[in-house]
Amino acid sequence: MSSPVIRRFVSMLELLNRGRFIEKCDEHLEKAIETLEALPDQKGTVTINLAVTVHYDSGRLEIKPSIKSKLPEEKAFSGTPFWTHEGALSVQHPSQIDMFAGPRVTERDRDAG
């Protein structure tokens, strides 16, 4: 018996590296979906590149596949503003520090007391 002739690209892909290549393709797709579903903005793009190199030598073909994924980059944290106050960090603007200290005693309060 002779082996069946392969005429479909998809059928050839399933045979590469005894099926391990198509398993790797499935892994890339699964990782892409997981990554996209986990994006905080619920939007993103994944690119999966599949390359098949076909080398011919005197009637013999050698087919070498490769797959690569480009996942969305993790979003960087936004900046947090700080100011310096008395040689340290403060989250309050320097001109507003006294604003939150509570009521101030005025000359009038001192004279009344």
N, C-alpha and C positions, 0 to 999 in steps of 0.2 A: 504494500500500500504506500502511496505517496502522500506527502503532507499537502494539506489544502493550500491553494494559492491565496495570498493575502493581497487584497486590493483596496481595502479601506484603511485610512490613516488611523482611525480610532482603534481598529483591531490590532494594528501594529504597535500602538502605544501600550496596549494592555499586555503585550508580550515582552516589552523591554525589561531587561534585568529580572526576568522571571516574575514579573508583576510588581516588583518592589518600586519601580519608578512611578507607576500609577498610584500606588499607596502613598508615595511622597507627594504627589500632586493633590491627593485627597487631604493630606495633612496641611498643606499650604492653604487650601481652600477653607478648611476648618479654622485654622489660625486667623485667616483674614476675616471670617464672619465673627469670631469671638472678639477680635480687636475692634471691629466696627461697632458691634453692639455695646461695647464698653466705653465708647467715646462720650465724654461729658456733654458735648454739644449736639449729639445725635446726628452728626454729619461727618463724612469723611470719604476718602478714596483709598483703595488698595489696588496696586498693580501687580499682577502675577505674570511673569514672563516665562514662556516655555520656548526652548530652543532645541531643535533636532538637527544634528550634524550627520550628513550621510557621506561616507567615504567609500569610493568604488575602486577596486583593484582587481583587474583580470576576471570579472564576472562575480566577484564576491563583494557584498556590501557590508559595511560595518556602520551601525546606527548608534550614535551617542547622544543621549538626551541630557538636558539640564533644565532646572527650574529655579527661579529666584522670585522673591516677593519683596515689594516695597510697601511697608506698612506706614500708616500715618505716624508722624512724630508725636511723642507725648508733649502736650502743651506745657509750656514753661509757666511757672508761677508768675503772677503779676507783682509789680513792685509795691512795697509798703513804705509810705513816707515816714521819716523820723526827723527829728530836730535834735540839736545838742542843747543841753541845759546843765549847767554846773559840772561840765566835764563828763556827762553821761548821755545816754539816749533818752529821748522823750517822744511820746506820740502826740503831745500837745504843742501847738504852734507857740513860739516864745511870747508873742504878744497876747496870747489868750490864757497863759498859765494862771494869772491872778483871777481870771474871770470865774474859775470854778472853785476857788478857795472858800467860798461862802461869803456872808455879809462882812463888810469891813467896818471897823470902828472909825468914825469920823471925829473931827474936833468938836462938833456939835454934840455927839453922843458922850464924849468925855466931859464936856461942860455940864451936861444934864445929869450925869451920874454922881 
